[in-house]
Amino acid sequence: MPVLRPRHLCSVAAALVLTVTAPATAATADNSAAALREVLFVGNNWDGTADVIKSTGDFAKIGRINVIPDKDARMAEINADPIKWIYFTAIRNGVGEGHDQFVDDMYTTPDGKSVVVSRPSFADVVSIDLATGNINWRFPVSGYRSDHMAVSPDGTRVAVSASISNTVHVLDINTGKQLGSFATGDKPHENIFTKDGKYIWNMAIGDVNTALDDPAWDWTKGDRHITVVDATTYKQVKVIDVRQRLDAIGLTNYSDAVRPAVFSPDESKLYFQVSFFNGFFEYDVATDRITRTKTLPKNPATSEDRTTWVNDSRHHGISMSPDGAKLCVAGTMDDYATVVDRTTLQEGPLVTASKPYWATVSGDGKDCVISESGADQVTAIDFATGQKTVSVPVGDHPQRVRLGHVGADWTSPSS
């Protein structure tokens, strides 16, 4: 794909609407809402399971879903196709750190009857019936690996990154039918729908599995940029070259691979992490420039050898309190999480955590919830105090944590 630059594109109005985050699928505004229960889904990537826990309070476990009930069939397909087998093995030995990646992301349908899951090692997206545990539909992505997803504000569409083919597919959440797709930079990662559902933002992170991690070799990591598309036509409306924005403030040795990101409630600021950096940036949408840089503390026990950092991460996971006053940052390789005041950018207590991989917000908005992939647990941190409130055991290597809904009387499907 040719390298795209903003000067080759028509500009988009500075007031282009953004989103604070793709919201969890909400109950529809009819009588079915009363029959639904808000929960958190925790994807246990190496297990091939998703734990369902309370969305507030003690975050106690409610049940568990097997997200690879068709594992035998999928493995038979992979073993019968040499190319699929090569990619499957490469995922295991690369981004999987010696493990298969069975669940990356997940969202429930608006009626709370199904959960839609992206499965990197199986290069697909599936819908799983929450009552029976059976697969409703399956969509194989282009290329050989699926990754982060986003759900539209009305809960009817999911966008999934196909990281090998540099493509994002947009699917009907109920049928799995593709509604459209669009091209991205190298290795599409995070997706965000705007609050009005009109646009999708995609962040491409490039090649994160090579050992060429010195800044001098950054050019080998690929074409990384933010792509904004119309969510109806799936046509590109803007490309943001973060390299140019970093160079403009003198940070020429910083990576431009945008990792997790979150928008402010007034949709004027984007806060994002990049590869190798223990901190985050504030980007002003109207002026199209980086306005503030926040460097967070380094853990003295963390090796300075970049090749030892998981998939080029230093910090991976950022969320914001609903009122926009606080940010919550997962310091992945530094083994902590912290709440940051958004006005002053002053961090609070460093809460010890084992390879925290994601940060989200509790159902009541009071807590930041992080996944501790190194300790197989999720931990809640109070936005107001910055202190840990509770940790809950989950499965092997939890990563993505998403709000969703199940039936009010839901229990785990039988085996």
DATAHU-V52049 format. One record per residue. SS is DSSP state (helix for helix, strand for strand, loop for the rest). PHI is phi in radians with two decimals (NA if undefined). BURIAL is 1 if it has 24 or more other ideal C-beta (glycine too) atoms within 12 Angstrom, else 0. Layout:
BEGIN
ss-><SS & SS>
phi-><PHI & PHI>
burial-><BURIAL & BURIAL>
END
This chain:
BEGIN
ss-><loop & loop & loop & loop & loop & helix & helix & helix & loop & loop & loop & loop & loop & loop & loop & loop & loop & loop & loop & loop & loop & loop & loop & loop & loop & loop & loop & loop & loop & loop & helix & helix & helix & helix & helix & strand & strand & strand & strand & strand & strand & strand & strand & strand & loop & loop & loop & loop & strand & strand & strand & strand & strand & strand & loop & loop & loop & loop & loop & loop & strand & strand & strand & strand & strand & strand & loop & loop & loop & loop & helix & helix & helix & helix & helix & helix & helix & helix & helix & helix & loop & helix & helix & helix & helix & helix & helix & helix & helix & helix & helix & helix & helix & loop & loop & loop & loop & loop & loop & loop & loop & loop & loop & loop & strand & strand & strand & strand & loop & loop & loop & loop & loop & strand & strand & strand & strand & strand & strand & helix & helix & helix & loop & strand & strand & strand & strand & strand & strand & loop & loop & loop & loop & loop & strand & strand & strand & strand & strand & strand & loop & loop & loop & loop & loop & strand & strand & strand & strand & strand & strand & loop & loop & loop & loop & loop & strand & strand & strand & strand & strand & strand & loop & loop & loop & loop & strand & strand & strand & strand & strand & strand & loop & loop & loop & loop & loop & strand & strand & strand & strand & strand & strand & loop & loop & loop & loop & strand & strand & strand & strand & strand & strand & loop & loop & loop & loop & loop & strand & strand & strand & strand & strand & strand & loop & loop & loop & loop & loop & loop & loop & loop & loop & loop & helix & helix & helix & helix & helix & helix & helix & loop & loop & loop & loop & strand & strand & strand & strand & strand & loop & loop & loop & loop & loop & strand & strand & strand & strand & strand & loop & helix & helix & helix & helix & helix & helix & helix & loop & loop & loop & loop & loop & loop & loop & loop & loop & strand & strand & strand & strand & strand & strand & loop & loop & loop & loop & loop & strand & strand & strand & strand & strand & strand & loop & loop & loop & loop & strand & strand & strand & strand & strand & strand & loop & loop & loop & loop & strand & strand & strand & strand & strand & strand & strand & loop & loop & loop & loop & loop & loop & loop & loop & loop & loop & helix & helix & helix & loop & helix & helix & helix & loop & loop & loop & loop & loop & strand & strand & strand & loop & loop & loop & loop & loop & strand & strand & strand & strand & strand & strand & helix & helix & helix & loop & strand & strand & strand & strand & strand & strand & loop & loop & loop & loop & loop & strand & loop & loop & loop & strand & strand & loop & loop & loop & strand & strand & strand & strand & strand & strand & loop & loop & loop & loop & loop & strand & strand & strand & strand & strand & strand & loop & loop & loop & loop & strand & strand & strand & strand & strand & strand & loop & loop & loop & loop & loop & strand & strand & strand & strand & strand & strand & loop & loop & loop & loop & strand & strand & strand & strand & strand & strand & strand & strand & strand & strand & loop & loop & loop & loop & loop & loop & loop & loop>
phi-><NA & -1.16 & -1.20 & -1.83 & -2.32 & -0.99 & -1.20 & -1.60 & -2.12 & -1.18 & -1.25 & -1.86 & -0.90 & -1.06 & -1.53 & -0.86 & -1.27 & -1.98 & -2.33 & -1.31 & -3.11 & -1.17 & -1.25 & -1.12 & -1.05 & -1.71 & -1.14 & -1.19 & -1.42 & -2.29 & -1.18 & -1.22 & -1.03 & -1.16 & -1.62 & -1.84 & -2.18 & -1.35 & -2.47 & -1.97 & -1.72 & -2.03 & -1.46 & -1.62 & -1.04 & -1.46 & -1.40 & 1.39 & -2.32 & -2.30 & -1.45 & -1.94 & -2.23 & -1.06 & -1.55 & -2.57 & 1.19 & -1.57 & 0.94 & -1.14 & -1.23 & -1.84 & -3.05 & -2.56 & -2.04 & -1.49 & -1.65 & -2.22 & -1.13 & -1.76 & -0.96 & -1.06 & -1.15 & -1.16 & -1.16 & -1.11 & -1.10 & -1.12 & -1.19 & -1.55 & -2.16 & -0.99 & -1.20 & -1.03 & -1.13 & -1.08 & -1.17 & -1.01 & -1.21 & -1.12 & -1.09 & -1.05 & -1.47 & -1.81 & -1.09 & -1.41 & 0.94 & 1.60 & -2.23 & -1.34 & -1.82 & -1.74 & -2.62 & -1.79 & -2.41 & -2.80 & -2.49 & -1.56 & -1.30 & -1.00 & -1.48 & 1.24 & -1.64 & -2.45 & -2.15 & -1.80 & -2.25 & -1.62 & -2.18 & -0.96 & -1.16 & -1.69 & 0.91 & -2.67 & -2.23 & -2.25 & -1.87 & -2.00 & -1.20 & -1.27 & -1.49 & -1.85 & 1.42 & -1.50 & -1.47 & -1.41 & -2.67 & -2.39 & -2.15 & -1.28 & -1.37 & -1.20 & 1.40 & -2.33 & -2.80 & -1.77 & -2.52 & -1.06 & -2.18 & -2.56 & -1.99 & -1.20 & -0.99 & -1.52 & 1.34 & -1.69 & -2.28 & -2.16 & -1.88 & -2.25 & -1.42 & -1.79 & -1.24 & -1.40 & -1.67 & 0.97 & -2.40 & -2.00 & -1.71 & -1.99 & -2.08 & -1.22 & -1.18 & -1.56 & -1.96 & 1.39 & -1.26 & -1.28 & -1.66 & 3.05 & -2.72 & -2.65 & -1.45 & -2.31 & -1.29 & -1.26 & 1.04 & -1.01 & -2.29 & -1.25 & -2.18 & -2.44 & -1.43 & -1.26 & -1.05 & -1.53 & 1.34 & -1.49 & -2.33 & -2.15 & -1.83 & -2.17 & -1.95 & -1.70 & -1.83 & 1.29 & -1.42 & -1.86 & -1.88 & -1.46 & -1.60 & -1.50 & -1.71 & -1.16 & -0.92 & -1.13 & -1.81 & -1.04 & -1.09 & -1.39 & -1.37 & 1.87 & -1.52 & -2.01 & -2.79 & -1.64 & -1.95 & -1.96 & -2.22 & -1.25 & -1.40 & -1.81 & -1.65 & 1.09 & -1.61 & -1.20 & -2.02 & -2.86 & -2.21 & -1.95 & -1.54 & -1.18 & -1.00 & -1.12 & -1.22 & -1.24 & -1.05 & -1.14 & -1.89 & 1.46 & -1.72 & -1.24 & -1.68 & -1.56 & -1.21 & -1.83 & -1.45 & -1.31 & -1.73 & -0.98 & -2.56 & -2.57 & -1.81 & -1.23 & -1.03 & -1.48 & 1.09 & -1.85 & -2.21 & -2.02 & -1.95 & -2.48 & -1.77 & -2.25 & -0.98 & 1.26 & -1.87 & -1.55 & 2.92 & -2.72 & -2.09 & -1.91 & -2.05 & -1.59 & -1.21 & -1.11 & -1.65 & 0.99 & -2.61 & -1.37 & -1.78 & -2.54 & -2.12 & -2.06 & -1.72 & -1.71 & -1.05 & -1.61 & -1.42 & -1.07 & -1.47 & -1.40 & -1.09 & -1.51 & -1.36 & -1.05 & -1.19 & -1.59 & -1.48 & -1.14 & 0.87 & 1.17 & -1.31 & -2.09 & -2.07 & -2.50 & 2.41 & -2.61 & -2.47 & -2.42 & -1.11 & -0.98 & -1.45 & 1.36 & -1.42 & -2.27 & -1.87 & -2.17 & -2.13 & -1.62 & -1.55 & -0.90 & -1.39 & -1.69 & 0.99 & -2.73 & -2.30 & -2.63 & -1.67 & -2.07 & -1.21 & -1.27 & -1.31 & -1.68 & 1.08 & -1.49 & -1.40 & -1.64 & -1.04 & -1.52 & -1.51 & -1.03 & -2.63 & -1.72 & 0.81 & -1.12 & -2.00 & -2.78 & -2.44 & -2.39 & -2.13 & -1.14 & -1.05 & -1.59 & 1.36 & -1.47 & -2.15 & -1.59 & -2.02 & -1.95 & -1.70 & -1.70 & -1.18 & -1.48 & -2.12 & 0.95 & -2.69 & -1.95 & -2.27 & -1.76 & -2.18 & -1.21 & -1.07 & -1.23 & -1.84 & 1.33 & -1.76 & -1.14 & -1.89 & -2.86 & -2.16 & -2.26 & -1.14 & -2.36 & -1.49 & -1.36 & 1.09 & -1.16 & -2.22 & -1.23 & -2.22 & -2.33 & -1.24 & -2.76 & -2.37 & -2.30 & -1.08 & -1.02 & -1.89 & -1.12 & -2.32 & -1.03 & -1.08 & -1.20 & -1.07>
burial-><0 & 0 & 0 & 1 & 0 & 1 & 0 & 0 & 0 & 0 & 0 & 1 & 0 & 0 & 0 & 1 & 1 & 1 & 1 & 1 & 1 & 1 & 1 & 1 & 1 & 1 & 1 & 0 & 0 & 0 & 0 & 0 & 0 & 0 & 0 & 1 & 1 & 1 & 1 & 1 & 1 & 1 & 1 & 1 & 1 & 1 & 1 & 1 & 1 & 1 & 1 & 1 & 1 & 1 & 1 & 1 & 0 & 0 & 1 & 0 & 1 & 1 & 1 & 1 & 1 & 1 & 1 & 1 & 1 & 1 & 0 & 0 & 0 & 1 & 0 & 0 & 0 & 1 & 0 & 0 & 0 & 0 & 0 & 1 & 0 & 0 & 1 & 1 & 0 & 1 & 1 & 1 & 0 & 1 & 1 & 1 & 1 & 0 & 1 & 1 & 1 & 1 & 1 & 1 & 1 & 1 & 1 & 1 & 1 & 1 & 1 & 1 & 1 & 1 & 1 & 1 & 1 & 1 & 1 & 1 & 1 & 1 & 1 & 1 & 1 & 1 & 1 & 1 & 1 & 1 & 0 & 0 & 1 & 0 & 1 & 1 & 1 & 1 & 1 & 1 & 1 & 1 & 1 & 1 & 1 & 1 & 1 & 1 & 1 & 1 & 1 & 1 & 1 & 1 & 1 & 1 & 1 & 1 & 1 & 1 & 1 & 1 & 1 & 1 & 1 & 1 & 1 & 1 & 1 & 1 & 1 & 1 & 1 & 1 & 0 & 1 & 0 & 1 & 1 & 0 & 1 & 1 & 1 & 1 & 1 & 1 & 1 & 1 & 1 & 1 & 1 & 1 & 1 & 1 & 1 & 0 & 1 & 1 & 1 & 1 & 1 & 1 & 1 & 1 & 1 & 1 & 1 & 1 & 1 & 0 & 0 & 0 & 1 & 0 & 0 & 0 & 0 & 1 & 0 & 0 & 1 & 1 & 1 & 1 & 1 & 1 & 1 & 1 & 1 & 1 & 1 & 0 & 0 & 1 & 0 & 1 & 1 & 1 & 1 & 1 & 1 & 1 & 1 & 0 & 1 & 1 & 0 & 0 & 0 & 0 & 1 & 0 & 0 & 1 & 1 & 1 & 1 & 1 & 1 & 1 & 1 & 1 & 1 & 1 & 0 & 0 & 1 & 1 & 1 & 1 & 1 & 1 & 1 & 1 & 1 & 1 & 1 & 1 & 1 & 1 & 1 & 1 & 1 & 0 & 1 & 0 & 0 & 1 & 1 & 1 & 0 & 0 & 1 & 1 & 0 & 1 & 1 & 0 & 1 & 0 & 0 & 1 & 0 & 0 & 0 & 1 & 0 & 0 & 1 & 1 & 1 & 1 & 1 & 1 & 1 & 1 & 1 & 1 & 1 & 1 & 1 & 1 & 0 & 1 & 0 & 1 & 1 & 1 & 1 & 1 & 1 & 1 & 1 & 1 & 1 & 1 & 1 & 1 & 1 & 1 & 0 & 1 & 0 & 0 & 1 & 0 & 1 & 1 & 0 & 1 & 1 & 1 & 1 & 1 & 1 & 1 & 1 & 1 & 1 & 1 & 1 & 1 & 1 & 0 & 1 & 1 & 1 & 1 & 1 & 1 & 1 & 1 & 1 & 1 & 1 & 1 & 1 & 1 & 1 & 1 & 1 & 1 & 1 & 0 & 0 & 1 & 0 & 1 & 1 & 1 & 1 & 1 & 0 & 1 & 1 & 1 & 1 & 1 & 1 & 1 & 1 & 1 & 1 & 1 & 1 & 1 & 1 & 0 & 0 & 1 & 0 & 0 & 1 & 0 & 0>
END
